[in-house]
Amino acid sequence: MRTGNPMRILFDEQIFSSQKFGGISRYFTELVKAIGVKDDLTAKLLSPLCTNHYANNIPRSYRVGIPFPSIAGTEKALWHFNRKFSNAYIRLFSPDVLHQTYYPNRNPKFRPGLRIVTTIHDMIHELFPQDFPDAKITSELKLQAIESADLVICVSENTRKDLIDITGIEKARTAVIHHGVDHIDRKPLPAVLPQGRPYLLYVGLRDAYKNFKRVLKAYARNPELMSHSDLVCFGGGALSEHERELASRLNIPENKIVMTSGNDAVLCSLYQHADAFLYPSLYEGFGLPPLEAMLQSCPVISSNVSSLPEVLGNAAEYFDPNDSDDLSRAINRVVGSPARSDELKNSGLTQAQQFTWDACANRTMKSYKKLV
């Protein structure tokens, strides 16, 4: 670091050239916004021609780039332009720390003394390669990014353990820094679903390790629950042919599965009015959606594997994600007991309020300062 000058932090363009929305770009957006207000450093995010929704909401003083419309067929050309522009800007800005936002590795040593940081969000491609056609390529690029980094930030202790077990990286080159969850507003919102029936909520992608089939099976095994409550799915696209066939075999009426999408306000309203939030994933590097639900005082019913007990603590109703009957029993324990539901609402809110982006930013800055 230059004597007498603020530390210069630069976040590269990689994830913002490939995502319009998504958990990783959300993480870096909130991190930049929290770090940018600190007095003892200068932070910039590279997003030259930016189609990412989150990055375009960052104050201009923390961002290098302009909003750009998403045009079908231009993605590859846009990616290459952003890479060339960013490489030139990295040399011009001459940062003390370059924080890589994804794994497609560049030649990172633009000048002597530059420190490289990479964040590892999970080891899903290594642990579930059968679920990803690009698993081998992604794992190779991730390993390159890890080997070139002076510091590897892991979003949970569980992710760090998996990283060390799989790659052999020395623990001293890693740090565990949890995400924040206070990017969503807690103000009360009106219900957004026109049918007005009670419902269980599922959020996000549903295929492979996300384990949505267990939700359908657990829902179908409780006819009383199915007659009383809908199953609402937010995001993740329309039901696949396989999902429709499975629901039909399980005798779930078509009108009981409600598909919807929208912005953060819609999602927050769904959390607030749900009887419970279901999170059956077989693996998560961190697990942001259940914390979002907790922050909105929604009871959380979660699988008991990977990072989830670490993040959710004693504030969730847990179940074995490989056992649909266990999930069905967990739903009954919450939905069938107002006392248990209220207990989870209260403990969940307390748990979620521990995870702030300011805390994430402060721990990240301490890690930068150790490097330089």
N, C-alpha and C positions, 0 to 999 in steps of 0.2 A: 504494500500500500504506500502511496506517495506521502511523504511526511507532511503533516499539516493540512492535508486534503481529506474530504470525506471518502470513505470506502465506496468504490464504484461496483455495483452489482448489475449484471445483465442477464436477462432470461431470454433464451433463444426462441426461434419461431416455430419449432418443429410441430408441436401438438396443435398450434393455432393454424397451421397450414393443412391439417388433416381432419379437424373436428369443427363442426358448427356448434354443437352442444356436447356435453360429456363430462364425466367426473374428473378426468385429469385436467382438462382446460378450466373447469370450475376451480379446482385446487390452486392452480397457478394464478388465476385471476384474483382470487381472494388473497393469496399470499402477496402478490404485487401491491394490491390496494393497501394492505396492512403495513407492509414494509415501507411503502412510498412516503408515508407521513412521518417517518423517523428522521431526526435531525442530523444524525451522525453518519449518514450514507446517502448515496444517490442510486436509485434503482430505476431501471428501464426494462420494459418488455418489448421485444421485437415482434411485430405483427405487420409486415410491410403492406401487402394487399390482403386485408383481413375479412374473412367471411364468418369468423367465430362470433356468436352472439354475446358471449360473456366478455371477451376482450374488448369489444366495441363499447362496453360500458365503463371501461377503466378511464379515469381522468387523463386528458391528453398529455399532461406533464409527465406521466409515468409510462407513456407508450410511444413507440416509434412506428407509425403506419397510419393507414386510413381505412375506413370501411369500404368493402368491395362487394359487389353483388355476386351471388353464387350462380354461375353459368355452367350448365351441363356441358361436359366435354372439354372444359378448360382446366380441370383439376391438376393434371400432370404439369402443364405449362406453368400454372400458378405456383405449384410447389417448387419448381426449379427457379423461377424468378425470385421467390421469397428466400430461397437458400443463397443465391448469388448476392442479393442485396444484403442479407444478414451477415454473410462472411465479410463483405466490405465494411459494414457498420461496426462489426466487432473490432476490426483493426482500427477504425477511426475513434471509437469510444474508448478503446483500450481499458477494459474493465479489470478490476482486481479479481473478481469471481465471475465465472460464466456458469450459470445454472442451466443445464440441458433439460428441456421439457419433454423429451421422449428419447427413444433408443436408436433411431437411424443415425449412426455415429458419423461425425465429421472429424477432420483432423483438428483436434481441440487446442493444440498448443500454438496459439497465434503469437504469443510473445513469451519470453522467459519470465517466470514468476506467476503467470496466470494460473489460478486455481480452478479446477473443474469439479462441479457438484452434479450428481445425478440422483433423482428420486426413484425408488423402486416401490411401486404401488401394490404389487402382488407377484406371486410366482405361478400364476395360473397356467401359462403356456407350458411350463415345465412339468407341472403336476397333473394336468389334464390335456396332454397333447392330442388325444383322440378327438377332442371337441373343437380343434382349430386347424384348418387346412394349412395355415401359415405358421404353425407352431415352431417348426425347426428354424425358419428364417428369423422370426421374432426373437427366439431364444438366443440365436447367434448374435444378433444386433444388440440385444440387451447385455450379453456378456462382454461385447466390445466396449459398450458404454461404461459398464462396471469397471473393467480393467483400466480404462483411461481416466477414471475419476479419482480425485484426491479424497473425496468424501462421498459416501453413499448414504442418503437419507432413506430410512424405511418408515412406512406409515403406521406400523405396529410392531410390537415385540414378536408376534407370531410370524410376520413377514420377514423380520430380520433372521429369525431361527431358520425359516425355510431357505432364505438366501444363503446363509452360511452353510447349511447342510448340502445344498445343491452345487454351489460354486466354490466353496472353500475359502471365500474371502475372509481375511482376518477381521475380528470384531472391532479392533481399534479404528478401522477405516469406515465404520458405520455409526449412525446415530438414529435413534427412534424419535420421531416427532409426529404426534397425532394431528389429524385434520381438525379444523373447526367446523361448527355447524350453525353459527349465528348469522349466516348469510340470508336466512329466511326470516320473514317477519312473523311475530306471534300475535298480531292483532286478530280479534275474532272476525270470521268471514261467514257470510250466508252459505247455505248448502247449494251446490251447483247441479245436483242430479235431479232431473224432473220427476222420476218415479217416486221419490220420497220414502223408499223402503229402507230398513236397516241393511247394513252391508259390511262385509269383510273386505279389506283393501290389500291389493298386491300392486307393486310398483316396479316398472322397468322391464328389461329383457326376460324372456321366459325359457329359452332353450338350454339344453345340455346341463351344465353344472348348476344353473339357476334353479333347476329342480321343480319347475311349476307343475309337473305331472303329479307330484305328491300332494299339492294343494287340491287339484281336481279330485284325486282319490279320497282324500280326507273329507272334503266337502260332500262328496257323494255318499260317504258311509254314515252320514248323520242326516236322515230324512227330515227330522224336525228342524234342524238348523237350516237346511236347504229350503224348506217351505217358508221359513221366517225371514231369512236373510239372503241378499244377493251376494255375488262375488264380483267385485269391481276391480278391473285391471287398468292401471294408468300407464300409458306409454307402451313401448315394445311392439307397436304395430298390431295389425289385425290377427285374429286367431289363425294359426296355420291349419292346413288340412289335417295334419296328424292330431293337433289339439282338438279340432272339431270332432274327429272320429272317436277320440278317447272320451270326450264329453258325452257323445251319443251312446257309446258302449256302457258308460256309467249311469245312463238315464238321467243326465242333468238337462233340464229344459233349456232351450236356447235363450229364453228371455231372462234366465237367472245369471248369466255371465254378461256383465256390462263392460264394454270396451270404451275407454275415453282417453283424452289427452288434453294438453293445454300448457299454460305458463305456470310460473311458481305460485301465483295466487290460486289457480285451480287446484294444484297439488296440495297446497296448505289447507284449503277448504275440505278436500277429501280426507286428509289426515284428521282434521278437527271433528268431523262428523262420523267417522268410521267406528264401528264397534271394536275393531282390533285391526292391527297391521300384521300381515303374515310375511315372514322372511325365511324361506326354506332352503337357502343356498347351501350347496355342499362345500363351498370355499369362498372366502372373501379376504382380501388383503387388509381391509379396514372395516367397511360396512357403514356408509353414510346414510342410506335411506332409513334404517331403524332409528338412528339418532334424530333425523329430521322428524320422524313420527313422534318420538318422545318429546321433542321441543314443542310440538303442537298438542301435547297432553293426550296422545293416542296410545292405548295399551299395545305393547309389542309382544308378538309371539315369534320366537326366533329359533333357528337351528342352533345346536350347542357345539359347533365345530369351528376350527381355524381361529380367526381373530375375534369372533363375535363375543364370546364370554369376556375377553379382555376389554373390549370397547363398551359393552352394554352392562357389565357388572351384574349386580343383583336386581336390576330393574326390568328384566324381561322374563317372560314365561318360556322356558326352553323345552325343546323336544329333539329326538333323534331324527335327522333329516332322511334317513334311510327307512323310516317306519311310518307309513301313512296313518296307522292306528294311533301311534303316539302323538302325531300332529292333531288328529281328531280329538283326542283326549285333552290336549293342551288348549284347543279352541274352546271346548266345553268348560274347562276350568276358569277361563276368563269371561267368555260371553255369558255363561250360566251363573256367574257370581258377581253381582254388582260390587261387593266388597273387594274382591280380588281385582276387578277392573279399576276401581278407584285407587287401590294400592299401587298398581302399575302406572297409572297416570301420574301420581305424585312422585313416586321414586324415579320414573322415567324422566320427568322434567328436571329433577335435581341432577340426574346423571348427565343429561344432554347439556346442561348449562356449564358443565366443567370444560367443554370443548369449544374454545373460541379461536377465531383467526388471529386475534392479537397475541394470544399465547403461542400459537403456531409460529407467528412471525418472530416473536422474541427469541424463541428457542432456535429458530433457523438462523437469525442474525448472530447469535452467540456461536453457532457452529461455523459461520463464515469467518468471524473474527479469530477463532482458533486457527483457521487455515492460514490467514494472512499475517 
